[in-house]
């Protein structure tokens, strides 16, 4: 077996062990295309590598299984077929049911349910007001659990409106946020089940089976089994609908065609069919010669035993041949010379052309009986001329049941009897009368032999004619099967392309939705930046300009075409010492930094450098924000407070207590690491807070009095108080306050030291 087929068989074994589904007799071209698709996604060139990958990643088996199930379906696919159901099939079904008022329909390989609901809707439209008088059961089955779950929900996207139509949407669907849902009256008559039509028992007493585009994925043995399953599931004279590219093939004895275009068949009501059992799934084909071959791995002792048995069979065993159903010799055993010899003319292995003429008639009858009854047949006491006399022989035909070959075969055994010698010696007078009779008998025997030979020639001519007709018929049937296979393959490819197209359509829609979201976000960002009067510049990680606000144009001497230019190439109207090094430091440390800078007009700005972070918190640039601090610079009191803030920064940062600095309006001016650990706010968050947010209601009055005392220059002793964390928890702290004065000795800010009371 080629390595490719071996690897494919291994994949089938892995899938069968994982899912319980055997794909051995599915059409391999389709299977291989789906496997190669998965191999391309994983960048694997050899199938053996993919087999190894499947063993290491069992979840890939589930994905491959779903990929092999080409769930291509839609509402009212091939609308003509549904019109034919309403005009031709449903009326005949209702008429046949008469007073039963029970209608049973089966849709195998139902996928996500669109076909099922389409048939239910067509039936409801046909019955009209009589629908409540009928007991309707629509069974739908599939091997795909995910598809069955979706079909049970009956929820489909908005894209179905074109296939379904406005009127049907209004009558049989309910609009939901996710699309449309089948109404309850339709869903109540539909029963969905996980079932393998190839292996599991079928539903029974069915009036209509609609199985479209399942057979195109199956090889001939499975097609025959499925069609036989449908035959036993249907009631006599009821209907089977197949896909437009499918047919019943060689199972014409089961169904009759009533609509060629829409592939609608009628189940025949024959009581005695040649095939009365569901066909079994055949094992992997093997050659007939393989049945008789010996394993190379046979132990030496067994080889000796087999050699001895072969010698005994050759020397003492009866002569025998193995034939097929057409009486072609497949295998010779023993000395068959007395019974079989090559006929004159063209070479042939047909048994009847090689066997002794006197055995033809009896042998033909016995073989036909053995084939018909599938049982051993034996006849004794047959006579044939041999060496001038007669020889008795026994014939036995034995079917080779249980052989590993898929070809039905039979063993023909020639058992020798005693020879009857010819008369010898001078003729006696008393034997004269006997000789006369013997001569007459001999003449009659010769005449009979002549007649037999003549009849045999007629039979052979008839057989040759039948063989030629059979050969022509087989050639026509083979051509028809090839055309059917090509047609099915084209239909399969069409469905695969449709499946791929639907996947691409879904991906395109997702991309369009994301593009719309991105456009909306981009528009929001553009309008937001345009409405801000603060100069803001956003830089890439390589310090090139990403975006900027209109206010930044004047301050930094920017124009619209400066986007993506390095910031170092810009000559701004402001002095920023070591700008590049400061920006790189912010990117590397991911920490916000503030710098006071002055423009060419003498205006002061506070330059805040924020790291530009992606969703994964990795810095991808810098945001430069220029805040006008002229008013702050003019405010001497606040300037002095800021000086105190810088002086105490080192102490505040390293303290084991929470140390904060705030002005008398509650604005937090400094915040150390311990404060972050106690209250949960980062330094950036705290600098945007008002200190009152840390004071719970129960301590607000106490804190207000304390601040008033400090503002008037009064000293306050350490005290116990309550604080509120970011998460809303209350903390008992020991608080020490001190006043920070400016150079004039006036209170400028408050330094607060807090220690948690455990």
N, C-alpha and C positions, 0 to 999 in steps of 0.2 A: 504494500500500500504506500503511495507517495507520502512524503513527509507532511505536505500541506494537508492532505486528508486526515492523517494521523493527528495533527494539531487541531484540526476542526473537530474531530471526534472527541478529543480531550475537552474542548470548550463545551461541546454538547453534554458531556458527562458532568462537568462542573455546574452547568446551568440546571441540569436535571436534579442534581443533588441539592442545589440552592432553592429552586423554585418548584420542582416536581413536574416541570414541563419538558418533554423530549422533542427537540427540534431536528432529530435525525432525518425524518422523512419530509421536512419542509424543503422548499426549493432552495438549493444552496446558493445560486447567484444572488438572491435577495439577502440571504443570511450573510454572505461574504461582504456585500456592500456595507451592511450595518457594522460588521466587525472592523472593516478597513476604516470606516469613519471614526470609530473609537480609537483605533490604532494611530490615526493621524493626530487626533486630539492629544494623545499621550506621547507623540513623536516616537513611535515604535515602527520599525521597518519589517521585522520578521514576526510571523504569527506565533512562533515558539516563544518569543519574548513576551508577547501579549498573554500567552497561556501562563507564563511565570508571573506576570503582573496580576492576573486574575487570582492566582493562588495566594499572592501576598496581600491583595486588597479585595476582600470578599464583597465590599460595597459596590465595587465596579461591576460585579455580576448582576446586581439589582439594576444598575444603570443600563447595562447592555441588554438585559431582559426587557426593560421598558423601551429601549431603542428598537428592538426587534418587533415589538408590537406596534405596528404602524397604524395608529388610531386616526385614520382619515375618514371623516364622516361629516355630514351636514344635514340640515333640514331640507326635506323634499328634493333630495338629489335625484336627478333624472325625473322631472315632473311628469313626463308622459307615463311612466310606470305607475305612479299614484293615481292618475286619471284612469288607467286601465283597471286598477284594483277597484275603483269606485263604479266603473261602468260594466265590467265583465266578471270579476271574481266575487266581490261582495254580494251582488244579487244572486249568484248561483249558490253561494254558501248559505244565505238566508233561506233560499228556497229548499235546499237539501236538509237544513236543520228542522224545518217544519215547526212542530210544536215543542221542540226541545228548548229553544230560547237560550241556548248556552253556546257561546262562541269562544274557541281557544286558539290563540295565535302564539307562535314561537319565533323569536328573532335571535338566532345564535350569533356570536361575534358582534355583539351590539355596540361595542366601544363605549363612548360617553353618552349614548342614549338618544341622539338626534333622530336616528332612523326609527327607533321604537315610538317616540312621541309623534313622529310624522305619520306613521301608520295608524296610531290611535286617533289623531286628529282627522285623518281621512275617513276612518270608520265612523267617527262621531258626525262628521258632515254628511256621510251617506245615510246614516240612520235617522238623523234629525230628531224629531220628537219621540221616536220609538226607542231611543237609546236607553231610556230607563226601564223598558220592558225586556231588555236583553241582559243576560248574565255574561259579561265580557271579561275574559282573562287573557292578558298579554304577558307572556313569559319572555324575559330578556336575559341572556347569559353571555358571559365573557370570562376569559382567564385572567384579565387584568383587574385587580382589586381597586386600584386608583380610579380607573375608568368607571367601574361599577359604582363607587362611592359618589363620583360626580354625577352620574346618571340618576342616582336616587335623589340627589338634591334638586335636580331639574333646573339649575340656574345657569343661564348662558349670557354671553356678552351682548352689547348693543348691536354688534355687527350682524345679527341674525335677521334684522328687520327686512332686509332686501329679499332674502330667501323665503321668509315666512309670509310677508305681506302685511299691510296695515290691518285688514279685516281680521285675519287670524290672530294677530298680536292682541287686538282688542278683545277677542272672544276667548282665547285659550291661554293667554299669558297675563301675568301680574308684574307690573313694573317695580323694580327694586333699585336700591342704590348701586348694586353691582351689575345690573342689566335687566334681564327678564327671567321670570320663573314660571314653569308650567303650572297651570291651575290645578286645584285639588281634584276635580272630577276626572281629569286625565291621569294624574299620578295614582289615583286609587285603583285603576284597572291594570296598572303596569307593575309587574313583580320582577325585580332584578336579583340575579343570583350569580355567584362565581361558579362556573362550570366549564369543564373541558369537553367539548363535543366529541373529541376523538376518543377519550377514555371513559368518561362518566356516562351513566345510564341516561337515556334521553327522556324528555317529557312524553306523555302518552296522550292518545285520543286528540291529536292536534288537527285543526281544520285548515290552517295556513301556516307554512314555514317560509319566512323571508330571510334568506341567507345570501347576501350580496357581497361579492368580492372577498370571500374566505378561501374558496377553492383555488384561486390563482396563486396562493402562497404554498399549496400542498402538492406533493408528488402524487403519482397515480395511485399507489396503495392507500394512501390516506384519503384521497378523493373518493375512491370506491367505498371505503369504510364509512365516510361521512354520508355519502348518498344512501347507503344501506341503512344507516341510522335514521336518516330522514324518512325512508320508506316505512320502517317499523313504527316511527313516531306518528305518522299521518294516518288518518282514517281513510278507508277506500274512497276513491273518486274525489279526494280533496287536493289542495294546491301547494306547489312548491315554486318559489320565485328565486332565481339566481341573478347574479350580476350580468351585465350586457356582454362581458367577455368570457363568460363561463358556460359550460354545457355539462350534460350528464355523461358524456363520453361513451364508454362501453356498457353503461348500465341502462340501456334502452329498454330492457325487459321490465324495468321497475316503473318508469314514468313515460308518459306520452306528451309531446310538445303541443301546446295549444296557442301559444303566442311567441313566435320566433323572435320578434324585435325586442320584446321586454323579458324574454326568457322565463316564461311562466309554463310550468309543467303540471300534469294531472297524474296523481298516484293511481297506478293500475290496480284493478281489483282481482288479479289472478290469485288463485288459491294455491296452486302448485308451481312454485318457482324452482328453477334449478338450484338456486342458492338460497337456502332457508336459514342460514346462520349469519350473524354479523361477522364479516371477515376479520381475521386476526392480523395484527401488525406483524409484518414479516421481519425476520432478523436481517442483519446486514448480509447482502448477497455474497456467496462464495462460489467458486467454480466447482463443477462436479468432480473434477480430478482431485481437488483438495480433499474430497470425502474419503478417497482411497489412499491418499498419500500418508506416509509415516512421518512422525515428528522427528526433527533432527536431534531433539533433546532426549530421545528414548534411551533408557539405560541399556548397557550392553547385554544384560541378561534377557531383557525383553526383546532385544533385537535378535538374539539367538532363538528365542521361542517363536518369534514371528517368522523367522526363516524356516524353522522346522515345520510350522503349520502350513506355510506356503508350499513346501515340497509335498507334504501329505495331500494337500488339496489338489495340487497339480497331478499327482500320480494316482491317487485313489478316489478323489472326489468326482462327482458327476460333472459332465460338461454343462456349462451355463453361460448365458449372456444377460447383460443388463440393457433394457430398452426404455425409451421414454414413451409418452402417450401416443406419439405418432409412429411407433414401432421402429424408430431408428436405433440401431445398436450403439450403445455408449461404451460397453466394456465386455471383453471376452474372458472367460474363465475355463481352464481345462482344455481337453482335446475335443473340439467341436466339429472336427472334420467329417465324421460320419453323418452329421445332421445339417451342417451349414457349409456351403462352399460359394465362392464368388460366382455371380452370374455373368454370362457373356454380355458384351456391350459396355456402355459407360459405367464407371465404377459407382457403386451404391452400397450404403450400409443399412438399407431397409431390410428388416428381418424377413418379410414375405418374399423378397426377391432372392434371398440367399438360402433359405431353408429348403430341405428336401421336398420335392413336389408333392409327395404323398402325405406330407404333414401340414400342407398349407391350410387346407380348409379347417381341420380340427384346431390348428394353432391360432388361426384368426378368431375363431369362435371363443376359445378359451381366454385369449387376451382381452377381447371386448368385454367378456363377462367379468374378468378381474378388474378392469377399469371401471365398469359400471357399478359393481358391488363394493369396490375397494376392499376386496378380501381375497384370500388365497383360493386358487382353483386347481383341481388335479383331475387328470384322466389317465387310466391305465389300459394296457393291452392294445395299444396302437401298433400296426404292422407296417413295415417298410422293407423294400428290397435291399438286400445287402449281401454282396459276394455270391451272387447266383441263388441265394435263398432268401428267406424272410427273417426279419429281426423284430422282436417285441420291444417296444419302448414305452415309458411312462412320461407324460408331460405334466409339469407343475408350474403355475404362474403365481409368484409371491410379490405383493406390493412392498416396496422398501419404505415402510412407515418409520418416522422418527429420524430419517437421515438428515444430515446437516445441509444438504443441498436444497435449494428452493424449487428444483425441477422435479415433478412427480416421476418416479422411476419404478421399474418392475423387474424382478429376477425371473428369467425363463430357464428352468432346469430340465435337462434331458437325462432321464435315468435309463440305462440300458437293461434290456431283458435277455432271455435266452434266444439264441439263433435257431432257426428252423432250417436244417440242411436240405439241399436239393437231392432228388432221387439219383441213385447210382447203381450200376450193374446191368446185365442183359434183361430184356423185356420178356416176361413170362406170358403164356397164352391167357392164363386167367386174368392177367392185368390189361388185356386188350381193351375190354369194355371200359375199364377205368381210365385208360389212356385217352380213349375217345372223349370221355366226359371231361378229363383234364384239359384236353385240347380245346374243347368247347368253352370250358371255364376260362382257360388262358386267353382265348379269343375275346370272350366277353370282358375279361379284365383289361385287355389291351384297348378294346373299344371304350370301356369306361375311362381308362387312363387318358385316351385321346380326347374324350369329351371333357374330362377334367382339365386337361391342358388347354383345350379351346376356351372353356369357361374361365380358366385362369388368365389367359391372354386378354379376354374381354374385361375381366376384373382389373388387370394391370393397366389396360388402356383407360378404364374408367378412373382408376386411382390416379394415373398420370394427369388426366383431365382435371380431376378434383384438386390435385396438388397445384396445378397451374392456376386454377381459379382461386384456390386458397392463397397461393403466393401473390396473385394480383390483388386479392382482397386485402391481404396483409400489407402490401405496399401502399394501397390506397389509404388503409387505416393508419399506417405509419405516417404518411404524408399529412393526413388529417390531424393526427396527434401532434405532429411537429408544428403545423400551422396554429393549432389550438394552444400549444405551449408558447409559441412566439407571441400570440395574442395575449395570453395570460401574463407573459413577461412584460409586454408593453404596458398592460394595465397596472401591473405591480410597480413598474418604473414611474408611471404616471402618478400613482398614489404616493410613492416616495417623494417625487418632486413636489406634489401638492403639500405633503407633510412638511418638507423643507421650506416651501414657500410660506406656509402658515407660521413656521417658526421665525422666518425672516421678517414676516409682517409684524409679528409680535415684538421682535427686537427693534424694528424700525419705529413702531409706536412708542415703545419705551424710550428710545432715543429722542423721539420728537417731544415726548412729555418732559424729558429731562432738559432738552434744549429750551422748551418754553419756560421751565422753572428757572434755568440759568439766565435766560433773557430777562425774566421778571426781576430776578435778584440783581442782575447787572443794571437794569433801569432804575431799580430802587437805590442802588449804590451811587449811580451817576447823579440822580436827583438829590440824594442826601448830601453828597459832597458839594454839589452846586449851591445848595441852600445854606452851607456853613460859612460864616464870615471869618472863621479862624484859619490861618494858614496851616495846611496839613499836606505833607508829602509822604507817599508810601513807596518804599524802596524794595527791590528784589534782594535776594541773598548776595548777589554779586555787586550790590550797591548801585544798580541802574534804576532809573525812575519808573515806577509802575503806574501811579496815579498821583494827582495833586488837585487841590481845590483852587477855585478862581482867586481867592485871597492870597495864595502862595505865589501867584504869577509876579506880582509887584515886589513882594518881599525878597524873593529869590531870583528875580530876573528870568522867569521861565516863559516859554512860549509853548503852544500846543504840540509842536513837533518834537519837543524835548523828551517825549515818552520813550523809554528804553535807552536813553542816553545815560552814561555814568554820571553820578552826582559830582564827581571830581572835575568834570568838564564844564560845569556851570560856574559862572562868576556871579555870586549872589550879592544883593545890596545889604549884606549883613556880615559881620565878622564872626566866624565860628572857628576857633583854633583847634587844630588836630581833629577835624571832623571825621575823616575816614577811620582813624584809629578808635575814636569814640564809638562809631557805628559798629565796627567789627567787634569791639568789646561787648557791646549790648547783644549782638548776635551770638557770641560764644557763651556768654554768661546767662542769657535769657532773663536779665534783670533790668528793670526800668531805671533810667538815669535822667537827671535834670541838670541843665546847664543854663546859667544866665548869660545872655549875649546881647549886644547892642548893634543896631543897624546904622546905616550911613547918616541917617537923620537924627541920631542921638536917642532914639526910642529904645527902651529896654524890653526884652522878651525873655520869657522862661522857655527854653527849648527842652521839651520832654521827649526822650527817646524810648519808645516802647518796642519790645520784640514782637515781630509779626509771626504769629504761631499758627500752624496748621492744626487739623483735628487731632493728629497724633502728638500734639504739644511740642513738636520739633520746630525750632526757629527757621523761618524761610524769608526773613527780611526785617526791615525796621520801619516803624511809623514815626515820623517827625512831626511834632505838634508845637507850634509857636504860640505862646500865651502872652498877651500884652500885660506887662507888670509895671508900667509907668506909674500907675496910681499907687501901687504898693511901694515902689521906690520913694514916692513923695511922702508916704506915711512913715514918719520916723519911728513911731511907736512900734509898728509892725516890723520895721527893719531891724530894730534892736532885739525884738523877740526872735527873729530869725537868726541873729547873731548868737543869741543864747542857745538856740537849737543846735547850731553847728558846734558850739563849744562842748555841749553835753552829749553829742552824738556817740562818741566812743564809750562813755560811761553807760549810756542808755542801752547800747547794743549788747554789751557783755554782761549786764546785770542779771542776777538770778531771780530778781523780782520783776514783775511787770512794771515798766517805766513808761509813762506817757507824758507828753507836753501838750497843753491846750491853751488857747486864749480865753478871754472872759466871755466870748460869745459861744464857746463850746467847740470851736473848730480845732481838730486834732492836728498838731504840728509835728509831733514825733511819736514813734511807736517802735518798741524794741521786739526782739524775737520771742522773749518770754511772754509778752502781751499776746502775741499771735498764738502761742501754745495754750494760754489760759482762756482766751476769749474766742478763738477760732477765726478771727479776721486776719487776712494778710495785711502787710504794710500798705499796699496800694489801696485795698478796700478801706482800711482804717482812715487813711488820709482823706477819703471822700465822706467819712461819717461825721456826725455831730456827737459829742461825748454824751449827750443826754440819752442816746440810744443804748448805752451801756448801763443806764440806771433804771432798775425796775420801778414800778409804781410805788411800792412800799417804801422806797428810799429817796423818792424825788424831793420831798419837802426837806428832808435832812440835808440833801446835796445842795439844794437852792440856798439854804441858810449858810452852809459852809462856803460857797462861792462868794456870797455877799461879804462875809467876813474877810476872806482873802483879798477881795477887790478893794476893800478899805484898808488894807495893809495889816490886818490883824493876823496874829499867829494862831494856828489851830493845832491842838494836840492830836497824836495818832488815834485812830478810832476804828472800831469794827463796823463794817457796812456790807451791803449786798450788791452784787453786780450781776448783769445778765449777759450770757454768752450768745454767739451767733445762732446756735441751735435752740436758744430759748431756755437753757438751763440757768438756775440761780446759783451763784457762788458766794460763799462767805469769805470775805477778804479783810486783811488788816491794812488799812490805808494810811499812808503818811503823805502830807501835802507840804509844799514849800513854794514860795513866791519867787519868780524870776524877775529881777528888776533891770531896767535899762541904765544907761550911763548917768541919767539924771536922778536915779534912785527911785523912779516910779514903778509900780507893779506893771509888768508887761505880759506875763504869762504865768501859768501854774504848772509845776512839775508834780506829778502824782506817782508815788511808789506803792504798789499793791502786792501783798503776799497772801496766797490762798491759805485759809484756815482748814486744816484737815481734821 
